[in-house]
């Protein structure tokens, strides 16, 4: 019982801040690789997080959401095609191939939903 109480105290519930904190370095790496530079990558990450804060915080928690929003920014700016972005998501961000395909194929007009 005491160990359960400690686990609850030391493991805060998952929230958007936790997801962003856990993923921010990988998001910056993904965007920098896609855009050939950290400054450009950081601008894309900032735009994606701005979109998240303005429009999507009511959605269920899902780390793929932040990458969908980031990939939407990258599509406008990168020379990489969808397949190359899928590879980056797999190797830099730890998504499986199916999740990565779902991220790069996400239609920004459609609803955000879990790929897992």
C-alpha positions in Angstrom: 0.0 0.0 0.0 2.8 2.4 0.9 4.6 1.7 -2.4 1.3 2.4 -4.3 1.1 5.8 -2.5 4.7 6.6 -3.4 4.1 5.6 -7.0 1.2 8.0 -7.2 3.2 10.8 -5.7 6.3 10.3 -7.9 4.4 9.6 -11.2 2.2 12.6 -12.0 -0.7 11.9 -14.3 0.1 12.3 -18.0 -0.8 15.7 -19.3 0.1 17.9 -22.3 2.9 19.6 -20.4 4.5 16.2 -19.6 4.2 15.1 -23.3 5.8 18.3 -24.5 8.5 18.1 -21.9 9.3 14.5 -22.9 9.1 15.1 -26.7 10.5 18.6 -27.2 14.1 17.6 -27.8 13.0 14.9 -30.3 10.6 17.4 -32.0 13.4 19.9 -32.4 15.7 17.2 -33.8 13.1 16.0 -36.3 12.3 19.5 -37.4 16.0 20.5 -37.7 16.8 17.4 -39.7 13.8 18.0 -42.0 14.6 21.6 -42.5 18.5 21.5 -42.5 19.0 23.7 -39.5 18.1 24.2 -35.9 16.8 27.8 -36.3 14.4 26.8 -39.0 13.4 23.7 -37.0 12.8 25.7 -33.8 10.5 28.0 -35.7 8.5 25.0 -37.0 8.2 23.5 -33.5 7.1 26.9 -32.1 4.4 27.1 -34.8 3.2 23.6 -34.2 3.0 24.1 -30.4 1.2 27.4 -31.0 -1.4 25.5 -33.0 -1.7 22.9 -30.3 -2.3 25.6 -27.6 -4.7 27.5 -29.7 -6.8 24.7 -31.2 -6.2 21.2 -29.9 -5.7 21.0 -26.1 -9.1 19.5 -25.6 -8.2 16.4 -27.6 -7.3 13.2 -25.8 -3.6 12.9 -24.8 -1.5 11.5 -27.6 2.1 12.3 -28.3 1.5 11.7 -32.0 -0.7 14.8 -32.0 2.2 17.1 -31.5 4.1 15.4 -34.3 1.1 15.7 -36.6 1.0 19.4 -36.0 4.8 19.7 -36.4 4.7 17.6 -39.6 2.0 19.9 -41.0 4.4 22.8 -40.5 7.3 20.8 -42.1 5.3 19.9 -45.2 5.3 23.6 -46.2 9.0 24.1 -45.6 10.9 20.9 -46.2 12.4 19.3 -49.3 11.8 15.9 -47.7 9.0 13.7 -49.1 6.6 11.8 -46.8 8.7 8.6 -46.9 11.8 10.5 -45.7 9.8 12.1 -42.9 8.5 8.7 -41.9 12.1 7.4 -41.6 13.0 10.4 -39.4 10.0 9.8 -37.2 11.0 6.1 -36.8 14.7 6.7 -36.2 14.7 10.0 -34.4 11.4 10.0 -32.5 10.8 6.3 -31.8 7.5 5.9 -33.6 6.8 2.6 -35.3 6.3 2.6 -39.1 2.5 2.6 -38.9 2.4 5.5 -36.4 4.8 7.4 -38.6 2.7 6.9 -41.7 -0.3 8.0 -39.8 1.5 11.2 -38.7 2.6 12.2 -42.2 -0.6 11.2 -43.9 -2.8 13.1 -41.4 -5.2 15.4 -43.1 -5.1 18.7 -41.1 -8.8 19.3 -41.9 -9.9 16.0 -40.3 -10.1 15.4 -36.6 -7.1 14.4 -34.5 -7.3 10.9 -33.4 -5.0 8.3 -31.9 -2.9 6.3 -34.4 -2.2 3.6 -31.8 
